[in-house]
Amino acid sequence: MTTRRIYSAFILLAAFTFFGCASAYKSAENKIKQGNYEGAIAQYNKILAEAKDEVLKAKSNYMIGEAYRLSNRMELAEPHYRKAYVSKKVEDENLLYHYAFALKNTGNYESAQKGFTKYVQEGTDYNQTRRAREEIEALKEVEKLAQPNKYITIENCDALNTESAEFSPVLFEDKLVFTSNRNSQVVYEATGKGFHDLFYYDLKKNENCSGVATPFNEAINIDGFHEASPTFTRNGRVMIFARSNSGKNKDLVRDVKLYYSTFDGEQWSEAKILYPVSSENSDSWDACPALTADGKRLYFASNRAGGYGGLDLYRSDIQANGQWSRPRNMGKVVNSRGNDMFPFVTKAGELYFASDGHPGLGSLDLFRATRRDGEIKIMNMGAPINSTSDDFALTLLTPKSGYFSSNRTTDGAKGDDDIFYFEDNSPEVKTVNYYLAGTSFVEEDINRTLLPNVDMKLYDERGTLMATTKSDSIGRFKFDVKLDIGYDYTVVANKATFITDNKIFSTIGKGVPEEELVDSVTNITFETDVILYQNIFADLEIEDGGGEDGNGRPTIVLEGILYDFDDWRIRPDAARELDKLVAYLKSRDKIRVELGSHTDARGRGAYNMKLSKRRAESAVEYIVTQGIDPTRIEAKGYGKTQLLIPNAISEEEHQQNRRTTVTIIGTVDDLENNNKEE
């Protein structure tokens, strides 16, 4: 073969190689767009092994770094970013921006600061330039944050962790529920690892990191789907968790939504999407749910439109009708221009979360947010809890101990994300004692006056009597026992000829952070009012003005339950009257009643019947929202079938016909017995 022919063959081979690599590069780009990061990395590595073109190699290194970054593996992204940046053959300012973050996340703070400074000088993206300036300022605090707290000890939960990922621990009864991809038989293309499921292990006393992991529930863990980061109501009846798609869609990474399941005492129900917090029609990524101790507020992370950064923290509140409210952003003090996620709320109302946007040591750091006098303060938890790696998903076992997740390679790590146990053994230098006091009143019509000499009892959540006292001559009382933060207490007020008042007082979210205490011992007294009503049912449940219905059942007319013309909505004056009935039902927890609504004689009979039924139902709905079991109260519309004054002429006589009646129809025990017989 002549030299010329050899040369021609070489040129032809080079052309095939170039176009082949170019085609492979385009294929890898498509995998990135689809979220198939592991497939893209394999494709780019093949290009690096075969390509001769330095530009193509530099771009491939850059894109490998991107694939690792987008799949949350910044420590693996850094060397590829470095090769691409040093080559000076990638004309993309985003390379410098992401390379600076990779340097920070691997603990190379000095080089990271130089990178961010250079980007501020040369970058053209306004938002990224602003974020780079914030990072320059944040890096000034690194030295202080990196100094480990000598009183905090960390232990890898060795018996729990594996080479797979274990993260998001949460306490549920006597178990620690967590997320892991240890048992997955299917590979998730975005990461090249398995799908996540929920697991649990039993906590043993004084052995916080021991136990045998068990799959949580087959109705929740679905093959080929991700389930992660659960949160539970205090009674253990409702679980909210994150679930993503199967990875078979063209978009592999965004379809993450919040779901809920209920427990009937034996089985968990099929999970349903938590509407309107999450929606199947939304493009947003919703995950990391966390309920408050009372179950009335849900925090979660989302990248929905209108946020301050990548992922923001949002909250939703349970409404009177049992539905969740539309989510609200937690605001720019809590949320940063980075990612803010994995919230956890203590019984004292402190919010812990992970963020890579607030000043920290590396990627995700753990922070605590406290609110005092309307001002929110954010505090980095510092080393050794935080590291240059991802540190996230904290949950407390006690105010001074708990669990968190980290992908650090130190402290006995076993691989990928691990769960760690920590204890804060700082000496107790400040303490706070909480007490409960208040005032007893009687309410008549719309007037409230002091009521002296009321017997007061205080019960804990288990119904155990904690203390008794009596209000003094001006209605003041105080219990002499200390309260704990994060619990509901019941105050029972009783006085002869008055309806007993049961008042729930919650200390959830009312604790004072230790760092805000001034004295070595601080006494704080909470205040609550109790309101009693004259017992309108007296003796045999009937008082003057009462009587019996056609079946001989005790009945009384409630004065003041008035409605606007042709309307059924509860007015404020009617609500005050219904509150008396609520108080009575709470003091007689076995009584069942019928709430009847009557109209005057004017109008068509069918229409009046419908209107009166709706008015009665509206009143019952109000009573149920005040904590009365709906099985204890029935709504009945009588229209104009039971007129007190059949031939009413004056408006005063018509008003007497437009009345609301309360009828004793039996007891809860009667209802239960009837159900058994059926």
LUMKE-330215 format. One record per residue (C-alpha): residue number from 1; z, x, y; residue in one letter. Coordinates in steps of 0.25 Angstrom, whole numbers. Layout:
<atoms>
 lumlo    c3    c1    c2 sepa
   NUM     Z     X     Y    a
...
</atoms>
This chain:
<atoms>
 lumlo    c3    c1    c2 sepa
     1     0     0     0    m
     2    -4     6    13    t
     3     6     8    25    t
     4    -1    -3    33    r
     5     0   -13    21    r
     6    15    -9    20    i
     7    17   -11    34    y
     8    10   -24    34    s
     9    19   -29    23    a
    10    31   -25    30    f
    11    27   -33    42    i
    12    24   -45    34    l
    13    37   -44    27    l
    14    45   -42    40    a
    15    38   -55    45    a
    16    42   -63    33    f
    17    56   -58    35    t
    18    56   -61    49    f
    19    51   -75    48    f
    20    59   -77    35    g
    21    72   -73    43    c
    22    68   -82    55    a
    23    66   -94    46    s
    24    80   -91    39    a
    25    86   -90    53    y
    26    81  -103    57    k
    27    86  -109    44    s
    28   100  -103    47    a
    29    99  -109    61    e
    30    97  -123    55    n
    31   109  -121    46    k
    32   118  -117    58    i
    33   113  -130    65    k
    34   117  -138    53    q
    35   131  -132    52    g
    36   127  -125    39    n
    37   134  -112    44    y
    38   136  -105    30    e
    39   121  -107    27    g
    40   117  -102    40    a
    41   126   -89    38    i
    42   120   -86    25    a
    43   106   -88    31    q
    44   109   -79    43    y
    45   115   -68    34    n
    46   102   -68    26    k
    47    94   -66    38    i
    48   103   -54    42    l
    49   100   -48    28    a
    50    85   -49    30    e
    51    81   -49    44    a
    52    77   -37    51    k
    53    76   -43    65    d
    54    88   -39    73    e
    55    87   -52    82    v
    56    87   -61    70    l
    57    99   -53    64    k
    58   107   -54    77    a
    59   104   -69    78    k
    60   108   -71    63    s
    61   121   -64    66    n
    62   124   -73    78    y
    63   121   -85    70    m
    64   130   -81    58    i
    65   141   -80    69    g
    66   138   -94    74    e
    67   138   -99    60    a
    68   152   -93    58    y
    69   157   -98    71    r
    70   152  -112    69    l
    71   159  -112    55    s
    72   172  -107    62    n
    73   171   -93    56    r
    74   172   -84    68    m
    75   177   -72    61    e
    76   164   -72    53    l
    77   156   -75    66    a
    78   161   -63    74    e
    79   153   -51    67    p
    80   140   -59    67    h
    81   142   -62    82    y
    82   145   -47    84    r
    83   132   -43    77    k
    84   124   -53    85    a
    85   130   -49    98    y
    86   129   -34    96    v
    87   115   -35    92    s
    88   111   -41   106    k
    89   100   -48   100    k
    90   106   -62   101    v
    91   103   -69   115    e
    92   113   -80   114    d
    93   125   -79   124    e
    94   133   -88   113    n
    95   134   -76   104    l
    96   143   -69   114    l
    97   151   -81   116    y
    98   154   -84   102    h
    99   155   -69    99    y
   100   167   -68   109    a
   101   174   -79   102    f
   102   172   -73    88    a
   103   178   -60    94    l
   104   190   -68    99    k
   105   192   -75    85    n
   106   192   -62    78    t
   107   203   -56    87    g
   108   194   -47    95    n
   109   199   -52   109    y
   110   194   -41   117    e
   111   180   -42   113    s
   112   181   -57   114    a
   113   185   -56   128    q
   114   173   -47   131    k
   115   164   -56   125    g
   116   169   -68   132    f
   117   168   -61   145    t
   118   154   -57   143    k
   119   150   -71   140    y
   120   157   -76   153    v
   121   148   -66   160    q
   122   135   -69   153    e
   123   136   -83   146    g
   124   129   -95   152    t
   125   136  -106   145    d
   126   146  -112   154    y
   127   155  -118   144    n
   128   155  -105   135    q
   129   157   -96   148    t
   130   169  -105   151    r
   131   175  -104   137    r
   132   173   -89   137    a
   133   181   -88   150    r
   134   192   -95   144    e
   135   192   -86   132    e
   136   193   -74   141    i
   137   206   -80   147    e
   138   211   -84   133    a
   139   210   -70   127    l
   140   220   -65   138    k
   141   230   -73   130    e
   142   227   -67   116    v
   143   237   -56   117    e
   144   248   -65   119    k
   145   244   -75   109    l
   146   242   -65    98    a
   147   256   -60    98    q
   148   262   -67    86    p
   149   275   -76    87    n
   150   285   -68    78    k
   151   292   -81    75    y
   152   280   -88    68    i
   153   277   -85    54    t
   154   264   -88    46    i
   155   262   -90    32    e
   156   249   -92    25    n
   157   250  -105    15    c
   158   245   -96     4    d
   159   247  -107    -7    a
   160   239  -116     1    l
   161   227  -108     6    n
   162   215  -103    -1    t
   163   202   -95     2    e
   164   197  -108     7    s
   165   201  -115    20    a
   166   214  -122    22    e
   167   217  -128    35    f
   168   223  -140    43    s
   169   236  -142    36    p
   170   244  -155    40    v
   171   257  -160    35    l
   172   256  -174    27    f
   173   269  -179    21    e
   174   274  -167    12    d
   175   260  -161    11    k
   176   251  -151    19    l
   177   237  -156    20    v
   178   226  -146    23    f
   179   211  -144    23    t
   180   204  -135    13    s
   181   190  -132     7    n
   182   196  -125    -5    r
   183   191  -135   -16    n
   184   177  -138   -10    s
   185   166  -137   -20    q
   186   155  -140    -9    v
   187   151  -130     1    v
   188   151  -134    16    y
   189   138  -128    21    e
   190   144  -126    35    a
   191   154  -116    31    t
   192   150  -112    16    g
   193   164  -117    12    k
   194   169  -130     6    g
   195   172  -143    11    f
   196   187  -146    16    h
   197   196  -156    10    d
   198   211  -160    12    l
   199   222  -154     3    f
   200   237  -154     3    y
   201   249  -147    -3    y
   202   263  -151    -4    d
   203   273  -144     5    l
   204   285  -138    -1    k
   205   298  -136     6    k
   206   299  -122    12    n
   207   286  -119     5    e
   208   276  -122    17    n
   209   264  -115    11    c
   210   265  -119    -4    s
   211   259  -130   -12    g
   212   247  -134   -20    v
   213   235  -139   -12    a
   214   229  -153   -17    t
   215   217  -160   -12    p
   216   222  -171    -2    f
   217   214  -183    -7    n
   218   201  -186   -14    e
   219   198  -198    -5    a
   220   199  -189     7    i
   221   193  -176     2    n
   222   178  -179     0    i
   223   169  -169    -7    d
   224   159  -163     3    g
   225   166  -167    16    f
   226   177  -160    24    h
   227   191  -166    26    e
   228   200  -158    35    a
   229   212  -158    44    s
   230   220  -171    41    p
   231   231  -178    49    t
   232   240  -189    44    f
   233   249  -200    50    t
   234   263  -198    49    r
   235   264  -209    38    n
   236   253  -202    30    g
   237   245  -215    30    r
   238   233  -210    38    v
   239   226  -197    38    m
   240   215  -192    48    i
   241   206  -180    44    f
   242   193  -174    47    a
   243   181  -175    38    r
   244   167  -169    40    s
   245   153  -172    34    n
   246   148  -167    20    s
   247   140  -156    26    g
   248   127  -163    22    k
   249   123  -167    35    n
   250   115  -159    45    k
   251   127  -157    53    d
   252   137  -150    44    l
   253   149  -148    54    v
   254   150  -158    64    r
   255   153  -171    57    d
   256   168  -170    56    v
   257   176  -183    58    k
   258   190  -189    57    l
   259   193  -198    46    y
   260   206  -205    42    y
   261   212  -210    29    s
   262   224  -219    26    t
   263   234  -218    14    f
   264   239  -230     7    d
   265   250  -223     0    g
   266   241  -219   -12    e
   267   227  -216    -7    q
   268   220  -211     5    w
   269   209  -220    10    s
   270   194  -217    12    e
   271   193  -209    25    a
   272   187  -216    37    k
   273   182  -210    50    i
   274   193  -211    61    l
   275   186  -219    71    y
   276   185  -218    83    p
   277   191  -204    83    v
   278   179  -200    74    s
   279   166  -207    73    s
   280   155  -205    62    e
   281   144  -206    74    n
   282   150  -195    82    s
   283   145  -181    82    d
   284   159  -175    85    s
   285   167  -167    76    w
   286   181  -173    74    d
   287   192  -166    66    a
   288   206  -160    66    c
   289   214  -173    67    p
   290   229  -173    70    a
   291   238  -185    71    l
   292   251  -185    80    t
   293   264  -188    72    a
   294   264  -203    76    d
   295   249  -204    72    g
   296   246  -210    85    k
   297   237  -199    90    r
   298   226  -191    83    l
   299   221  -178    88    y
   300   208  -171    83    f
   301   197  -161    87    a
   302   183  -165    90    s
   303   170  -160    97    n
   304   166  -173   103    r
   305   160  -174   116    a
   306   168  -172   128    g
   307   177  -161   124    g
   308   181  -148   130    y
   309   177  -138   119    g
   310   171  -138   105    g
   311   182  -146    98    l
   312   193  -154   106    d
   313   205  -161   103    l
   314   205  -176   104    y
   315   216  -187   102    r
   316   215  -201    98    s
   317   227  -211    98    d
   318   230  -223    89    i
   319   228  -236    96    q
   320   236  -249    95    a
   321   225  -255    86    n
   322   226  -243    76    g
   323   213  -237    81    q
   324   211  -223    86    w
   325   208  -221   101    s
   326   195  -214   106    r
   327   198  -199   106    p
   328   202  -192   118    r
   329   200  -177   121    n
   330   214  -169   122    m
   331   209  -163   135    g
   332   206  -149   141    k
   333   220  -144   140    v
   334   220  -145   125    v
   335   205  -144   122    n
   336   198  -131   126    s
   337   184  -127   126    r
   338   185  -122   112    g
   339   189  -129    99    n
   340   202  -137    99    d
   341   206  -143    86    m
   342   216  -145    74    f
   343   227  -153    82    p
   344   241  -155    77    f
   345   251  -163    84    v
   346   266  -161    81    t
   347   277  -172    81    k
   348   281  -167    95    a
   349   267  -169   100    g
   350   263  -155   101    e
   351   248  -153    99    l
   352   243  -141    91    y
   353   229  -137    90    f
   354   219  -126    87    a
   355   209  -121    98    s
   356   199  -109   100    d
   357   198  -113   115    g
   358   212  -111   120    h
   359   217   -96   121    p
   360   219   -91   107    g
   361   218   -79    98    l
   362   205   -82    91    g
   363   198   -95    86    s
   364   207  -107    84    l
   365   221  -105    88    d
   366   233  -115    87    l
   367   238  -121   100    f
   368   249  -131   104    r
   369   248  -141   115    a
   370   260  -148   121    t
   371   261  -158   132    r
   372   272  -158   142    r
   373   273  -167   155    d
   374   258  -169   154    g
   375   254  -155   153    e
   376   248  -149   140    i
   377   250  -135   136    k
   378   242  -127   126    i
   379   249  -115   118    m
   380   243  -106   108    n
   381   252  -104    96    m
   382   249   -89    96    g
   383   250   -79    84    a
   384   253   -79    73    p
   385   249   -94    71    i
   386   236   -91    79    n
   387   226   -79    76    s
   388   212   -75    79    t
   389   207   -84    68    s
   390   207   -99    68    d
   391   221  -105    68    d
   392   222  -120    68    f
   393   227  -133    62    a
   394   242  -132    64    l
   395   252  -142    58    t
   396   267  -141    60    l
   397   277  -143    48    l
   398   289  -141    58    t
   399   289  -138    73    p
   400   290  -123    69    k
   401   281  -122    57    s
   402   268  -127    51    g
   403   254  -124    46    y
   404   241  -120    52    f
   405   227  -115    48    s
   406   220  -102    51    s
   407   208   -94    46    n
   408   215   -81    49    r
   409   214   -69    39    t
   410   228   -64    41    t
   411   242   -70    37    d
   412   239   -72    22    g
   413   226   -79    25    a
   414   218   -83    12    k
   415   205   -87    18    g
   416   198   -96    27    d
   417   208  -106    34    d
   418   222  -105    29    d
   419   234  -113    31    i
   420   246  -106    37    f
   421   261  -109    38    y
   422   269  -105    50    f
   423   283  -105    55    e
   424   289  -103    69    d
   425   303   -97    68    n
   426   305   -95    83    s
   427   320   -96    86    p
   428   324  -110    91    e
   429   327  -107   106    v
   430   325  -121   111    k
   431   328  -135   105    t
   432   326  -149   110    v
   433   334  -162   106    n
   434   328  -175   107    y
   435   336  -188   109    y
   436   332  -203   111    l
   437   338  -212   122    a
   438   334  -225   129    g
   439   337  -238   135    t
   440   338  -252   129    s
   441   331  -264   136    f
   442   330  -279   134    v
   443   316  -285   139    e
   444   316  -299   143    e
   445   302  -304   148    d
   446   297  -292   156    i
   447   311  -287   161    n
   448   318  -276   154    r
   449   333  -274   155    t
   450   343  -264   150    l
   451   349  -269   137    l
   452   363  -262   134    p
   453   370  -261   120    n
   454   358  -260   111    v
   455   361  -254    97    d
   456   351  -242    95    m
   457   347  -236    82    k
   458   338  -224    80    l
   459   330  -222    67    y
   460   321  -210    63    d
   461   307  -212    56    e
   462   313  -214    42    r
   463   322  -226    48    g
   464   335  -218    47    t
   465   345  -222    57    l
   466   347  -209    66    m
   467   357  -215    77    a
   468   363  -227    84    t
   469   367  -230    98    t
   470   368  -241   108    k
   471   363  -243   122    s
   472   373  -242   133    d
   473   376  -252   144    s
   474   363  -249   151    i
   475   354  -248   138    g
   476   354  -233   137    r
   477   355  -227   123    f
   478   353  -213   116    k
   479   353  -208   102    f
   480   361  -196    99    d
   481   352  -190    88    v
   482   341  -180    90    k
   483   326  -184    88    l
   484   315  -176    82    d
   485   301  -175    88    i
   486   290  -181    80    g
   487   296  -194    75    y
   488   298  -209    77    d
   489   311  -215    79    y
   490   315  -229    80    t
   491   325  -235    90    v
   492   331  -248    86    v
   493   338  -256    97    a
   494   346  -268    93    n
   495   355  -278   101    k
   496   360  -292    97    a
   497   350  -304   102    t
   498   339  -294   104    f
   499   327  -290    96    i
   500   329  -276    90    t
   501   320  -265    96    d
   502   314  -254    87    n
   503   308  -243    96    k
   504   300  -232    90    i
   505   303  -219    97    f
   506   294  -207    94    s
   507   297  -192    97    t
   508   282  -188    92    i
   509   276  -180   103    g
   510   289  -179   112    k
   511   294  -166   108    g
   512   296  -155   119    v
   513   289  -141   116    p
   514   299  -130   114    e
   515   293  -121   124    e
   516   295  -132   135    e
   517   310  -132   132    l
   518   319  -125   143    v
   519   333  -126   137    d
   520   338  -121   123    s
   521   342  -136   120    v
   522   335  -148   126    t
   523   339  -162   124    n
   524   328  -173   127    i
   525   330  -188   126    t
   526   319  -197   124    f
   527   319  -211   130    e
   528   315  -224   124    t
   529   318  -239   128    d
   530   321  -250   118    v
   531   318  -264   122    i
   532   325  -276   116    l
   533   321  -291   117    y
   534   330  -304   116    q
   535   328  -309   102    n
   536   319  -321   104    i
   537   320  -324    90    f
   538   335  -324    89    a
   539   343  -328    77    d
   540   334  -336    68    l
   541   322  -330    75    e
   542   322  -342    84    i
   543   327  -344    98    e
   544   327  -355   108    d
   545   312  -358   111    g
   546   308  -355    97    g
   547   307  -364    85    g
   548   299  -366    72    e
   549   284  -368    69    d
   550   278  -379    60    g
   551   283  -371    48    n
   552   297  -369    52    g
   553   295  -355    55    r
   554   303  -348    67    p
   555   295  -348    79    t
   556   297  -343    94    i
   557   288  -343   106    v
   558   286  -330   113    l
   559   285  -332   128    e
   560   276  -324   136    g
   561   264  -321   126    i
   562   254  -326   136    l
   563   239  -323   136    y
   564   228  -324   147    d
   565   219  -336   146    f
   566   209  -335   134    d
   567   215  -321   131    d
   568   223  -316   119    w
   569   227  -302   124    r
   570   241  -298   125    i
   571   246  -298   139    r
   572   257  -288   143    p
   573   267  -300   145    d
   574   264  -305   131    a
   575   266  -291   126    a
   576   280  -290   131    r
   577   283  -303   123    e
   578   277  -298   111    l
   579   285  -286   112    d
   580   297  -294   109    k
   581   291  -299    96    l
   582   288  -285    92    v
   583   302  -281    95    a
   584   307  -293    86    y
   585   298  -290    75    l
   586   302  -275    75    k
   587   317  -280    74    s
   588   313  -289    63    r
   589   304  -281    54    d
   590   303  -292    43    k
   591   299  -304    51    i
   592   285  -309    51    r
   593   280  -318    63    v
   594   268  -326    67    e
   595   263  -324    81    l
   596   257  -337    86    g
   597   248  -340    98    s
   598   247  -354   104    h
   599   237  -359   115    t
   600   238  -371   124    d
   601   230  -384   121    a
   602   219  -381   130    r
   603   206  -376   124    g
   604   199  -378   111    r
   605   207  -377    98    g
   606   199  -367    91    a
   607   198  -358   103    y
   608   213  -359   105    n
   609   216  -356    91    m
   610   207  -343    91    k
   611   213  -339   104    l
   612   228  -341   100    s
   613   225  -333    87    k
   614   219  -321    95    r
   615   231  -322   104    r
   616   241  -321    92    a
   617   233  -310    86    e
   618   233  -302    99    s
   619   249  -303   100    a
   620   250  -299    85    v
   621   241  -287    88    e
   622   250  -283    99    y
   623   263  -284    90    i
   624   256  -276    79    v
   625   253  -265    89    t
   626   268  -264    92    q
   627   271  -260    78    g
   628   273  -273    71    i
   629   267  -274    57    d
   630   255  -284    58    p
   631   260  -291    45    t
   632   272  -296    52    r
   633   265  -304    62    i
   634   254  -315    61    e
   635   245  -320    72    a
   636   243  -335    73    k
   637   235  -343    83    g
   638   239  -358    85    y
   639   229  -362    96    g
   640   234  -375   102    k
   641   239  -381    88    t
   642   254  -380    91    q
   643   256  -384   106    l
   644   270  -385   111    l
   645   265  -394   122    i
   646   253  -402   116    p
   647   250  -409   129    n
   648   252  -398   139    a
   649   248  -400   153    i
   650   254  -389   162    s
   651   251  -374   161    e
   652   265  -372   157    e
   653   264  -381   145    e
   654   251  -375   141    h
   655   258  -361   142    q
   656   269  -366   132    q
   657   258  -369   122    n
   658   252  -355   124    r
   659   263  -348   117    r
   660   265  -337   106    t
   661   274  -340    95    t
   662   281  -331    85    v
   663   284  -337    71    t
   664   293  -330    60    i
   665   284  -331    48    i
   666   291  -323    38    g
   667   295  -309    34    t
   668   288  -297    30    v
   669   295  -298    16    d
   670   289  -312    15    d
   671   275  -307    17    l
   672   276  -295     7    e
   673   282  -305    -3    n
   674   270  -315    -1    n
   675   260  -303    -2    n
   676   266  -299   -16    k
   677   265  -313   -21    e
   678   250  -314   -17    e
</atoms>
